[in-house]
Amino acid sequence: MAHASMAMQLDKDVLSKQGPGGFYEFWKKSLTAGDRALLDEFGRLQRQAYADMAKMLEKDAPYGI
């Protein structure tokens, strides 16, 4: 996961300024199928965690923080 985070950050900070392409997708293609599946599942769970956190904040602080 640390390598994925580093690849995404490199893609965002440096390579995206050079136009479309994407280092992250290039890097991800070099992974084994099992590693890609693990990374995709982690991403799915991470998005779900953000959504759950947003729902909890909305429920616990309906008038904002």
Legacy VTK file of the C-alpha trace (Angstrom):
# vtk DataFile Version 3.0
C-alpha trace
ASCII
DATASET POLYDATA
POINTS 65 float
0.000 0.000 0.000
2.899 2.324 0.705
4.270 1.840 -2.808
0.826 2.496 -4.275
0.544 5.716 -2.274
3.969 6.811 -3.455
3.098 6.026 -7.085
-0.167 7.973 -6.853
1.589 10.945 -5.235
4.330 10.948 -7.866
1.693 10.800 -10.579
-0.240 13.675 -9.023
2.663 15.956 -8.130
5.054 15.534 -11.011
3.955 13.560 -14.004
0.418 14.916 -14.307
1.895 18.321 -15.058
3.463 16.827 -18.189
0.101 15.925 -19.694
-2.136 12.879 -19.724
-0.683 9.465 -19.213
-0.276 8.526 -15.650
2.598 6.924 -13.865
0.247 5.183 -11.437
-1.511 3.198 -14.168
1.856 2.393 -15.776
3.190 1.197 -12.420
0.041 -0.766 -11.636
0.359 -2.727 -14.900
3.700 -4.074 -13.688
2.063 -5.742 -10.676
0.922 -9.333 -10.597
-2.788 -9.999 -11.049
-3.092 -10.854 -7.359
-1.389 -7.629 -6.295
-3.631 -5.584 -8.609
-6.696 -7.294 -7.155
-5.487 -6.546 -3.631
-4.827 -2.920 -4.523
-8.245 -2.559 -6.168
-9.966 -4.057 -3.121
-8.047 -1.723 -0.820
-9.161 1.232 -2.938
-12.766 0.067 -2.789
-12.619 -0.320 0.983
-10.946 3.060 1.355
-13.704 4.788 -0.641
-16.309 2.995 1.479
-14.572 4.120 4.662
-14.645 7.747 3.484
-18.337 7.444 2.640
-19.090 5.860 6.034
-17.144 8.584 7.817
-19.065 11.283 5.943
-22.363 9.661 6.947
-21.281 9.484 10.597
-20.216 13.128 10.613
-23.465 14.143 8.982
-25.444 12.188 11.567
-23.433 13.340 14.603
-23.101 16.975 13.592
-26.176 17.911 11.552
-25.512 21.630 11.937
-21.857 21.475 10.953
-18.713 21.499 12.965
LINES 1 66
65 0 1 2 3 4 5 6 7 8 9 10 11 12 13 14 15 16 17 18 19 20 21 22 23 24 25 26 27 28 29 30 31 32 33 34 35 36 37 38 39 40 41 42 43 44 45 46 47 48 49 50 51 52 53 54 55 56 57 58 59 60 61 62 63 64
